[in-house]
Structures are given as C-alpha cells and as structure tokens.
Amino acid sequence: MIEQVHTLHTGAAAFAYVLCFVAGRRLRPLRSLGCDHRCAMSFGAGVSIAYVFVQLMPEIHASQAMFAAAMGPSLPRGGEAVYLVSLAGFVGYYGLDRFRATEQETGGTAAGSHWMHVGGFAVYVALMAYLLGEEEAGGIALAMTVAATAVHFLAVDHFLREEHGALYDRRGRFVLAGATVAGWALGLVHSFPDEAIALFIAFISGAVTINSALMELPNRNGGRYLPFLAGATAYGLLLALI
C-alpha cells in the first residue's frame, strides 16, 4: 500500500514536470503579480540556486562518509569524490553551453546545435525525474522538491525556446517530456545503490548551479537581480524554516 501511494505521488510529480515542457509556453504562474517573462526566469533561477545550496549541498555533505566507507582504503579521501562529480556537472554543462554558442557563431547548423543542447538537458531531466523515487511518499519534502524543480524546468523550457525557437517547440520540448517519463519509470523498476544516488545528486547540484547562472547572467539574457534575489531568499528561508 505504501509503495502504491509512493508511486502515485511521484507519478503526479513527474506529470507536473512533463507539463513544464509540453505546456511551458502557456504557464506563467507569476503573471498575476505583474512579473513578466524575464522577471519570472530570474525568480526561477534564484529558487534553483537556493535549492542547491540549502537542500542539495547538505545532502552531498552527509553522503561523504557513506561514500568513503563504500570505497574503502583503495581510494584515499574517497568521500571527496562526490564533490568532484559536482564539479563535473558544473564544468560539463558550462562546456555544453559554450560548444553550442561556438557552433552558432561559426555557422554550424541550427538543428545540430539544437539537438546537442536538448540531448544534454534530456540526461539532466531524466536524472532529476529518477531522483523522485528517492523522496518519501507525500509530505512537505516531496512538495518542496517538486516545486523547486518545476520552477527550474519552466525556466529551462523558456531558455531553450529563446535559444532555438520553432525547432524546440516542434520537437525538443517533447524529447524533454519523454526524458522525464523515462527517468521516473526507471526509478520504478530499478534502484541504484546509495553510492550512485549520492553521485547523481552531486552531479545535479553542479549542473543546476551552472544552468541557473547561464540563464541569469545579465550580459547574456538581460537577467534581473531583484527577482533573482527574491526567489533565492524566499525559497531559502522556506527550506530553513520547515
């Protein structure tokens, strides 16, 4: 019974993620507050950064000892591997963005740049959907994770639409929606060991940090500091108080 409830709750969360991509163009949750598209993206970037520093980073720190024990004496200072994987997520997605930008600047094909970008995000989205299975059924923890991730996925959807236009609208968003379902479904049928989960979380923390920064940098996309600050402060305080 508990397992069925957990499947129901995580399935509902995965469906919410799918909507972020399939219907993201129409979802403007902050419009009623007078917040335009760019303002909403900045707010979402702030929420994502708070999610990394207040929720994911403590989880990574807590997993250090477990990871070191699992690696044993064969890997000195093995617990620090989780931080190296976080760095890999950060550097990898920064490299993906720079490679995509270089392709566009040097006259590469729009389709090639699009699929490279979407493919990288498909891995990212699938991992985050898989991690839904690691959350407790229902409860405030799952709700907070889903809220932060959904806000981030809406920002990702808007960002990719700005970068790739109609090509993303026709196909890319459905690839990301499919990656969401695939990641969630994998979590239903297969459970990775705790050491792998720790590495997934570390990788995601680095990737979310750089992707949020790339979407927010003012000289790149006209980011707005006050909405970014509001998102980071509001979500960070909410996590701290719960």
C-alpha positions in Angstrom: 0.0 0.0 0.0 2.8 2.4 0.9 4.6 1.6 -2.3 1.4 2.3 -4.3 1.0 5.6 -2.6 4.6 6.5 -3.3 4.2 5.6 -7.0 1.0 7.7 -7.1 2.7 10.8 -5.6 5.9 10.6 -7.6 3.8 9.9 -10.8 1.9 13.1 -10.1 5.2 15.0 -9.6 6.5 13.5 -12.9 3.3 14.6 -14.7 3.9 18.2 -13.3 7.4 18.1 -14.8 6.0 16.9 -18.1 3.6 19.9 -18.2 6.5 22.2 -17.7 7.8 21.2 -21.1 4.6 20.3 -23.0 2.7 23.4 -21.8 5.5 25.6 -20.6 4.8 28.3 -23.2 1.4 28.8 -21.6 2.4 28.5 -18.0 3.1 31.9 -16.4 2.5 31.4 -12.7 3.8 34.9 -11.7 1.9 36.8 -14.3 -0.9 37.8 -11.9 1.8 39.5 -9.7 2.9 41.7 -12.7 6.0 39.6 -13.3 6.9 39.4 -17.0 8.8 36.6 -18.7 12.3 37.8 -17.9 11.4 38.5 -14.3 9.9 35.0 -13.9 13.1 33.4 -15.3 15.2 35.4 -12.8 13.0 34.4 -10.0 13.2 30.7 -11.1 17.0 30.9 -11.2 17.0 32.3 -7.7 14.8 29.4 -6.4 17.1 26.9 -8.2 20.2 28.3 -6.6 18.6 28.2 -3.1 17.6 24.6 -3.8 21.2 23.7 -4.5 22.8 25.5 -1.6 20.2 24.8 1.1 18.9 21.4 0.2 21.3 19.5 -2.1 24.6 20.7 -0.6 23.8 19.3 2.9 22.7 16.0 1.3 26.1 15.8 -0.5 28.0 16.6 2.7 26.0 13.9 4.6 26.8 11.3 1.9 30.6 11.9 2.2 31.2 9.4 5.0 29.0 6.8 3.4 30.8 7.1 0.1 34.2 7.0 1.7 33.2 3.8 3.6 31.9 2.2 0.5 35.1 2.9 -1.5 37.3 1.6 1.3 41.1 2.1 1.6 41.6 1.6 -2.1 40.5 5.2 -2.7 42.1 7.6 -0.3 39.9 10.5 0.6 37.2 8.7 -1.3 34.4 10.8 0.2 35.6 13.9 -1.7 34.7 12.1 -5.0 31.1 13.4 -4.6 32.4 17.0 -4.8 34.5 16.1 -7.9 31.3 14.7 -9.5 29.5 18.0 -8.6 32.4 19.9 -10.3 32.0 17.6 -13.3 28.3 18.5 -13.6 29.2 22.2 -13.4 32.0 22.1 -15.9 30.2 19.7 -18.3 27.1 21.9 -18.7 29.2 25.0 -19.0 31.1 23.3 -21.8 27.8 22.2 -23.4 26.7 25.8 -23.5 30.0 27.2 -24.8 30.1 24.5 -27.5 26.6 25.3 -28.6 27.4 29.1 -28.7 30.6 28.4 -30.7 28.5 26.3 -33.2 26.1 29.2 -33.7 28.9 31.7 -34.0 30.8 29.7 -36.6 27.8 28.9 -38.8 27.0 25.4 -37.6 23.6 24.0 -38.4 20.8 25.1 -36.2 19.5 21.6 -36.0 22.9 20.2 -34.8 23.1 22.9 -32.1 19.6 22.3 -31.0 19.9 18.5 -30.7 23.2 18.8 -28.9 21.6 21.2 -26.4 18.4 19.3 -25.9 20.3 16.0 -25.6 22.4 17.3 -22.8 19.3 18.6 -21.0 17.5 15.3 -21.6 20.1 13.5 -19.4 19.7 16.2 -16.8 15.9 16.0 -16.8 15.9 12.2 -16.7 18.2 12.1 -13.6 16.1 14.6 -11.7 12.9 12.6 -12.5 14.7 9.4 -11.4 15.5 11.0 -8.1 11.8 11.4 -7.4 11.8 7.8 -6.3 14.3 8.6 -3.6 11.9 11.1 -2.0 9.5 10.0 0.8 5.9 9.4 -0.3 3.9 12.7 0.1 4.9 15.1 2.8 6.4 18.5 2.7 9.9 17.3 1.5 8.5 15.9 -1.8 6.3 19.0 -2.3 9.2 21.4 -1.8 11.4 19.4 -4.2 8.7 19.2 -6.8 8.0 23.0 -6.5 11.7 24.0 -6.9 12.3 21.5 -9.8 9.1 22.6 -11.6 10.1 26.2 -11.4 13.5 25.3 -12.7 12.1 23.2 -15.5 9.9 26.1 -16.6 12.9 28.3 -16.7 14.8 25.7 -18.7 11.9 25.4 -21.2 11.7 29.2 -21.7 15.5 29.4 -22.0 15.6 26.7 -24.7 12.7 28.2 -26.6 14.6 31.6 -26.7 17.7 29.8 -27.9 16.2 27.5 -30.6 12.7 28.9 -31.3 10.4 26.8 -33.5 12.7 23.8 -33.7 12.5 23.4 -29.9 8.7 24.0 -30.0 8.2 21.3 -32.6 10.3 18.6 -31.2 12.7 19.5 -28.4 10.2 20.0 -25.7 8.6 16.6 -26.3 12.1 15.0 -26.1 12.5 16.5 -22.6 8.9 15.5 -21.6 9.8 11.9 -22.7 13.1 12.0 -20.8 11.0 12.9 -17.7 8.8 9.9 -18.1 11.8 7.7 -18.8 13.6 8.8 -15.7 10.6 8.3 -13.5 9.8 4.9 -15.0 13.4 3.8 -14.5 13.0 4.6 -10.8 10.0 2.3 -10.6 11.8 -0.7 -11.9 15.4 -0.3 -10.8 17.0 1.0 -7.7 20.7 2.2 -7.8 22.9 1.7 -4.7 23.2 4.6 -2.2 26.7 5.4 -3.5 25.3 6.0 -7.1 22.4 8.1 -5.7 24.9 10.3 -3.9 26.8 10.8 -7.2 23.6 11.6 -9.1 22.7 14.3 -6.5 26.2 15.7 -6.6 26.2 15.9 -10.4 22.7 17.5 -10.4 23.9 20.1 -7.9 26.7 21.2 -10.1 24.6 21.2 -13.3 21.7 23.2 -11.7 24.1 25.8 -10.4 25.7 26.5 -13.8 22.5 26.2 -15.8 20.7 28.7 -13.5 23.7 31.1 -13.7 23.8 30.8 -17.5 20.1 31.7 -17.7 20.5 34.6 -15.3 23.8 36.3 -16.3 22.7 39.9 -17.1 25.1 40.4 -20.0 23.7 37.4 -21.7 20.0 37.3 -21.3 19.0 40.6 -19.6 18.7 39.0 -16.1 17.2 41.0 -13.3 18.8 40.9 -9.9 15.8 41.8 -7.6 13.6 38.9 -8.8 16.6 36.6 -8.6 17.3 37.8 -5.1 13.6 37.4 -4.2 13.5 33.8 -5.5 16.7 32.8 -3.7 15.7 34.5 -0.4 12.1 33.2 -0.3 12.9 29.6 -1.1 16.0 29.5 1.0 14.1 30.9 4.1 11.2 28.5 3.4 13.6 25.5 3.4 15.3 26.8 6.6 12.1 27.2 8.5 10.5 23.9 7.6 
